[in-house]
Amino acid sequence: MAGQTAGLPDSLPDPIAAVAVPPAGPSWPEHRTRFAVEVVGDGASGWHAPVGEAVARLVVDTLADGVVGHDAAAPRKLAYRPRASRHQQGAHARQAVSAVELACWDLASRVSGRTVPELLGGTVRAHVPVYASALGLDTAHPEAVKAAAWISEQGFWGQKWPLTKELLRQGPGAVARVLGTLREAAGECRFMVDGLRRCRLDQALALLPILADLRVAFAEELLEPGGFAWARVRAAGAGVPMAAGEHAVDEHEQTRLLAGGAVDVWQTDPGWSGGLARSLHTVEVAADLGIPTFPHGDRLWAALALAGACCRDKVPAVEWHLTLEPLRQRVFTDPAAVEAGMLPSGPGIGLAPTPVTTSPLPAWTVGS
């Protein structure tokens, strides 16, 4: 597939373009060299894209042989297919498993003529609320208040702003001033923050009363989830819901965070966590514990299918990255577009629109 282009996407709304920061993604190897995974069965193809070269090689070397002969109508059985490797944990291994599983859901939908939410158990809603991730915007820019007001006017479920390195360096007073201005501009729109795991323990503790005053819906990964410092921040309380989960790619880590009461808000990414079946399982576990899930937006179509099969109490909204998602959507023949803060729970048949490839010939072929 084509590599991710540098710079910002075209046609960003003026309030967003005025404060947007060019994404770092195109400089990353997995974004420069990208592939689509195709699984073929029952006279149809299922797809997942994009994946980086390291993940594609793992699909070919460790998973592909075990998929040959798999029942296309039973994506949940993939977890029990043989794998040609002892090393089945970690980010790349789990992304490879996720890519094959998501491609198989796409195939199962196309073969059966049923939507993916239907295959997951039933379509609960055809459209899903999305919240705007402003992580690609300059929080301290004088025009950022216009961006916050614009997000609210567009009907997004909420908006999430980053705690930048510079803002944290300036101290709690600067955080209170900058975020307070944005919070006021957002009006009744829900307001969240993402620490991007940048805070020290003392910084996180100092920020809690500020975030409580801002009435944040949740604070995402102020620091590394699940460790001693995380537990200290959780114990401090202050009424700030703590969110994590998108980087908990391995099953044991997902179980530890949920069962250990480490989070108030769960975040899963079907493209990182092992696929849709595993993500749906953690959503159900979280719901039993009274924890809402906000799927991470990196694999947007999979997150939407997951949300389409769940009620709003389980999955209130899905993430839409204001500056990255338009770039991600370029790999599809029919890109997603937010309307009145909502997205469809799927393209109809299939998990996602067909990806755009640059070559008619596959880089690797297995089982043909």
C-alpha positions as CSV (number, residue, x, y, z in Angstrom):
1,M,0.0,0.0,0.0
2,A,1.0,3.6,-0.3
3,G,2.9,5.0,2.7
4,Q,1.2,7.6,4.9
5,T,1.8,11.1,3.4
6,A,3.6,13.7,5.4
7,G,1.9,16.8,6.7
8,L,-1.7,17.5,7.6
9,P,-4.7,16.2,5.6
10,D,-6.3,18.5,3.1
11,S,-9.6,20.3,3.8
12,L,-9.4,20.4,7.6
13,P,-12.0,22.8,9.0
14,D,-10.5,26.3,9.5
15,P,-10.7,26.2,13.3
16,I,-8.8,22.9,13.4
17,A,-6.3,23.7,10.6
18,A,-5.3,26.9,12.5
19,V,-4.0,25.1,15.5
20,A,-3.1,21.7,14.0
21,V,0.4,20.2,14.4
22,P,1.8,18.0,11.6
23,P,1.7,14.3,12.8
24,A,4.9,12.4,13.4
25,G,3.4,9.2,11.8
26,P,5.0,9.4,8.3
27,S,8.5,9.3,9.9
28,W,7.7,5.9,11.5
29,P,8.8,2.8,9.5
30,E,5.5,1.1,9.9
31,H,3.7,4.0,8.3
32,R,6.2,4.4,5.4
33,T,6.0,0.7,4.3
34,R,2.5,-0.7,4.6
35,F,0.6,-3.7,3.5
36,A,-3.0,-5.1,3.4
37,V,-3.8,-8.6,4.6
38,E,-6.2,-10.6,2.4
39,V,-7.8,-13.9,3.4
40,V,-9.5,-15.9,0.6
41,G,-12.3,-18.5,1.1
42,D,-15.7,-19.5,-0.2
43,G,-15.1,-17.5,-3.4
44,A,-14.6,-14.2,-1.6
45,S,-11.9,-12.1,0.0
46,G,-11.7,-10.5,3.4
47,W,-9.3,-7.6,4.1
48,H,-7.6,-5.7,6.8
49,A,-5.4,-2.7,6.3
50,P,-3.0,-1.1,6.9
51,V,-0.3,-3.1,8.7
52,G,3.4,-2.4,8.9
53,E,6.1,-4.7,7.4
54,A,7.1,-6.2,10.7
55,V,3.4,-7.2,11.4
56,A,3.0,-8.5,7.8
57,R,6.0,-10.7,8.2
58,L,4.6,-12.2,11.4
59,V,1.3,-12.9,9.7
60,V,3.2,-14.8,6.9
61,D,5.7,-16.6,9.1
62,T,3.7,-17.5,12.2
63,L,0.0,-17.4,11.4
64,A,-0.7,-18.0,7.8
65,D,-0.2,-21.8,7.7
66,G,-2.5,-22.2,10.6
67,V,-5.2,-20.3,8.9
68,V,-5.3,-22.5,5.8
69,G,-8.3,-24.7,6.1
70,H,-10.0,-22.5,8.8
71,D,-13.8,-22.2,8.7
72,A,-14.5,-18.7,7.2
73,A,-17.8,-18.6,9.1
74,A,-16.2,-19.0,12.5
75,P,-13.8,-16.1,13.3
76,R,-14.0,-16.9,17.0
77,K,-12.2,-20.2,16.4
78,L,-9.0,-18.5,15.1
79,A,-7.6,-18.3,18.6
80,Y,-7.3,-22.1,18.6
81,R,-5.5,-22.4,15.3
82,P,-1.9,-23.5,15.4
83,R,0.9,-20.9,15.3
84,A,4.4,-21.5,14.1
85,S,6.1,-19.6,16.9
86,R,6.7,-19.8,20.7
87,H,6.6,-16.0,20.9
88,Q,2.9,-15.0,20.9
89,Q,2.8,-11.9,23.1
90,G,3.9,-8.3,22.7
91,A,2.7,-5.5,20.5
92,H,3.7,-6.8,17.1
93,A,2.5,-10.4,17.8
94,R,-0.9,-9.2,19.0
95,Q,-1.2,-6.8,16.0
96,A,-0.6,-9.7,13.7
97,V,-3.2,-11.9,15.4
98,S,-5.6,-8.9,15.3
99,A,-5.0,-8.3,11.6
100,V,-5.8,-11.9,10.6
101,E,-8.9,-12.0,12.9
102,L,-10.3,-8.7,11.6
103,A,-9.7,-9.9,8.0
104,C,-11.7,-13.1,8.8
105,W,-14.6,-11.0,10.2
106,D,-14.6,-9.1,7.0
107,L,-14.6,-12.3,5.0
108,A,-17.4,-13.9,7.1
109,S,-19.5,-10.8,6.6
110,R,-19.0,-10.8,2.8
111,V,-19.7,-14.5,2.5
112,S,-22.8,-14.5,4.7
113,G,-24.2,-11.2,3.5
114,R,-24.6,-10.1,7.2
115,T,-23.1,-7.1,8.9
116,V,-20.2,-7.6,11.3
117,P,-22.3,-6.3,14.3
118,E,-24.9,-8.9,13.4
119,L,-22.3,-11.6,13.4
120,L,-21.0,-10.4,16.8
121,G,-24.4,-11.0,18.3
122,G,-26.8,-8.5,16.8
123,T,-26.8,-4.9,15.7
124,V,-27.9,-2.7,18.7
125,R,-27.5,0.6,16.8
126,A,-26.8,1.6,13.3
127,H,-25.0,4.8,14.2
128,V,-22.5,5.4,16.9
129,P,-21.5,8.7,18.7
130,V,-17.9,9.7,18.3
131,Y,-15.7,12.0,20.5
132,A,-13.1,14.3,19.0
133,S,-9.5,13.6,19.9
134,A,-7.6,16.9,19.7
135,L,-4.3,15.3,20.3
136,G,-3.0,16.7,17.0
137,L,-3.8,20.3,18.1
138,D,-1.6,22.9,19.9
139,T,-3.4,23.1,23.3
140,A,-1.7,26.5,24.2
141,H,-2.3,28.2,20.8
142,P,-4.4,31.4,21.1
143,E,-6.8,30.0,18.5
144,A,-7.4,26.7,20.3
145,V,-10.5,28.1,22.0
146,K,-12.1,28.4,18.6
147,A,-11.3,24.8,17.9
148,A,-12.9,23.7,21.2
149,A,-16.0,25.7,20.4
150,W,-16.2,24.3,16.9
151,I,-16.0,20.7,18.2
152,S,-18.9,21.4,20.5
153,E,-20.9,23.0,17.7
154,Q,-20.4,19.9,15.5
155,G,-22.2,17.7,17.9
156,F,-19.3,15.5,19.0
157,W,-20.0,13.4,22.1
158,G,-17.0,15.0,23.8
159,Q,-13.5,16.4,23.2
160,K,-10.1,15.2,24.4
161,W,-7.1,17.4,24.8
162,P,-3.4,16.5,25.4
163,L,-1.2,17.4,28.4
164,T,1.8,18.5,26.3
165,K,5.4,18.3,27.6
166,E,5.6,22.1,27.6
167,L,2.4,22.5,29.5
168,L,3.5,20.0,32.1
169,R,6.9,21.8,32.4
170,Q,5.2,25.1,33.1
171,G,3.4,23.6,36.1
172,P,-0.1,23.1,37.5
173,G,-1.0,26.8,37.2
174,A,-0.4,26.8,33.4
175,V,-2.4,23.6,33.1
176,A,-5.3,25.1,35.0
177,R,-5.2,28.3,32.9
178,V,-4.9,26.7,29.5
179,L,-7.3,23.8,30.0
180,G,-9.7,26.1,31.9
181,T,-10.0,28.3,28.8
182,L,-10.6,25.4,26.6
183,R,-13.2,23.9,29.0
184,E,-15.1,27.2,29.0
185,A,-15.1,27.3,25.2
186,A,-16.3,23.7,25.0
187,G,-19.5,24.6,26.9
188,E,-21.7,21.6,27.6
189,C,-19.6,19.3,25.5
190,R,-17.9,16.6,27.6
191,F,-14.2,17.3,28.3
192,M,-11.4,14.8,28.6
193,V,-7.6,14.9,28.9
194,D,-4.8,12.6,27.8
195,G,-1.6,12.5,29.7
196,L,0.1,10.3,27.1
197,R,1.9,8.7,30.1
198,R,4.1,11.8,30.4
199,C,3.4,12.8,34.1
200,R,5.6,12.1,37.0
201,L,3.8,10.9,40.1
202,D,4.1,14.3,41.8
203,Q,2.8,16.1,38.7
204,A,-0.2,13.7,38.4
205,L,-1.1,14.2,42.1
206,A,-0.9,18.0,41.7
207,L,-3.1,17.9,38.6
208,L,-6.0,15.8,40.2
209,P,-7.8,18.7,41.9
210,I,-7.4,20.8,38.7
211,L,-8.9,18.1,36.6
212,A,-11.7,17.6,39.2
213,D,-12.5,21.4,39.0
214,L,-12.7,21.0,35.2
215,R,-15.2,18.2,35.5
216,V,-13.3,15.9,33.2
217,A,-15.3,12.9,32.0
218,F,-12.0,10.9,32.2
219,A,-8.2,11.4,32.4
220,E,-6.4,9.0,30.1
221,E,-3.0,7.6,31.0
222,L,-1.6,10.4,33.1
223,L,1.2,8.0,33.7
224,E,2.0,4.3,33.0
225,P,-1.1,2.3,34.0
226,G,-1.1,-0.5,36.5
227,G,2.1,0.3,38.5
228,F,2.9,1.7,41.9
229,A,2.5,5.4,40.8
230,W,-0.8,4.6,39.0
231,A,-2.1,3.0,42.3
232,R,-1.0,6.1,44.3
233,V,-2.9,8.4,41.9
234,R,-6.0,6.1,42.0
235,A,-5.9,6.1,45.8
236,A,-5.8,9.9,45.9
237,G,-9.3,9.9,44.5
238,A,-10.4,13.5,43.8
239,G,-13.3,12.1,41.7
240,V,-11.4,12.0,38.5
241,P,-12.2,8.8,36.4
242,M,-9.0,7.2,35.2
243,A,-8.9,5.6,31.8
244,A,-6.5,3.1,30.2
245,G,-6.4,-0.1,28.2
246,E,-5.4,0.7,24.6
247,H,-1.8,-0.4,25.3
248,A,-2.8,-3.5,27.2
249,V,-2.3,-5.8,24.2
250,D,-1.8,-9.1,26.0
251,E,-4.6,-11.0,27.5
252,H,-3.1,-11.2,31.0
253,E,-2.5,-7.5,31.2
254,Q,-6.1,-6.8,30.1
255,T,-7.4,-9.1,32.8
256,R,-5.0,-7.6,35.4
257,L,-6.2,-4.0,34.8
258,L,-9.9,-4.9,34.8
259,A,-10.1,-7.5,37.5
260,G,-7.7,-5.5,39.7
261,G,-9.9,-2.5,39.7
262,A,-7.2,-0.3,38.2
263,V,-9.4,1.6,35.8
264,D,-12.7,3.6,35.9
265,V,-12.9,3.8,32.1
266,W,-11.7,1.0,29.7
267,Q,-10.1,1.6,26.3
268,T,-9.6,-1.2,23.9
269,D,-8.3,-1.3,20.3
270,P,-9.5,-4.3,18.3
271,G,-6.4,-3.9,16.0
272,W,-4.0,-4.2,18.9
273,S,-5.7,-6.3,21.6
274,G,-6.2,-9.6,19.7
275,G,-9.2,-8.7,17.5
276,L,-13.0,-8.2,17.8
277,A,-13.9,-11.3,19.8
278,R,-11.3,-10.5,22.4
279,S,-12.3,-6.8,22.5
280,L,-16.0,-7.8,22.9
281,H,-15.1,-10.1,25.8
282,T,-13.3,-7.3,27.6
283,V,-16.2,-4.9,27.0
284,E,-18.5,-7.4,28.6
285,V,-16.2,-7.9,31.6
286,A,-15.9,-4.2,32.0
287,A,-19.6,-3.7,31.8
288,D,-20.1,-6.4,34.6
289,L,-17.8,-4.3,36.7
290,G,-19.7,-1.1,36.0
291,I,-16.9,0.3,33.7
292,P,-17.8,2.0,30.4
293,T,-15.6,1.3,27.3
294,F,-14.4,3.9,24.8
295,P,-12.7,2.0,21.9
296,H,-9.4,3.5,20.7
297,G,-9.7,4.9,17.2
298,D,-6.6,3.5,15.5
299,R,-8.7,0.8,13.8
300,L,-11.8,2.9,13.5
301,W,-14.0,0.5,11.4
302,A,-13.4,-2.3,13.9
303,A,-14.2,0.0,16.8
304,L,-17.4,1.0,15.2
305,A,-18.5,-2.6,14.6
306,L,-17.8,-3.3,18.2
307,A,-19.8,-0.3,19.4
308,G,-22.6,-1.2,17.0
309,A,-23.1,-4.5,18.8
310,C,-23.2,-2.9,22.2
311,C,-25.6,-0.5,23.9
312,R,-24.6,3.0,24.8
313,D,-24.1,2.2,28.5
314,K,-21.4,-0.3,27.5
315,V,-19.8,1.8,24.7
316,P,-20.9,5.4,25.0
317,A,-18.7,6.7,22.1
318,V,-15.7,5.9,19.8
319,E,-12.6,8.0,19.3
320,W,-12.2,10.2,16.1
321,H,-8.7,11.7,15.8
322,L,-9.3,15.1,14.2
323,T,-6.0,15.3,12.3
324,L,-4.9,11.6,12.0
325,E,-8.2,9.9,11.1
326,P,-8.6,11.6,7.7
327,L,-5.1,10.3,6.8
328,R,-6.0,6.8,8.0
329,Q,-9.2,6.8,6.0
330,R,-7.2,7.4,2.7
331,V,-6.5,3.7,2.5
332,F,-10.2,2.9,1.9
333,T,-12.3,3.2,-1.2
334,D,-15.1,4.8,0.8
335,P,-13.7,6.9,3.7
336,A,-15.7,7.5,6.8
337,A,-17.0,11.0,7.5
338,V,-18.5,12.3,10.7
339,E,-22.0,13.8,10.4
340,A,-23.5,15.5,13.5
341,G,-21.1,13.7,15.8
342,M,-22.1,10.3,14.5
343,L,-20.6,7.5,12.3
344,P,-22.3,4.4,10.9
345,S,-21.5,1.1,12.8
346,G,-20.1,-0.3,9.5
347,P,-20.1,0.0,5.8
348,G,-22.9,-2.5,5.4
349,I,-21.4,-5.8,4.3
350,G,-17.8,-6.3,5.4
351,L,-15.9,-4.9,8.3
352,A,-14.5,-1.9,6.4
353,P,-14.5,-0.6,2.8
354,T,-12.1,-2.3,0.5
355,P,-8.5,-1.0,0.9
356,V,-6.7,0.7,-1.9
357,T,-3.5,-1.2,-2.9
358,T,-0.7,-0.1,-5.1
359,S,0.1,-3.4,-6.8
360,P,-2.2,-6.2,-8.2
361,L,0.4,-8.8,-7.1
362,P,0.8,-9.8,-3.5
363,A,4.1,-9.5,-1.8
364,W,3.6,-12.9,-0.2
365,T,1.2,-15.7,-1.0
366,V,0.5,-18.6,1.4
367,G,-1.7,-21.6,0.8
368,S,-2.6,-21.1,-2.9
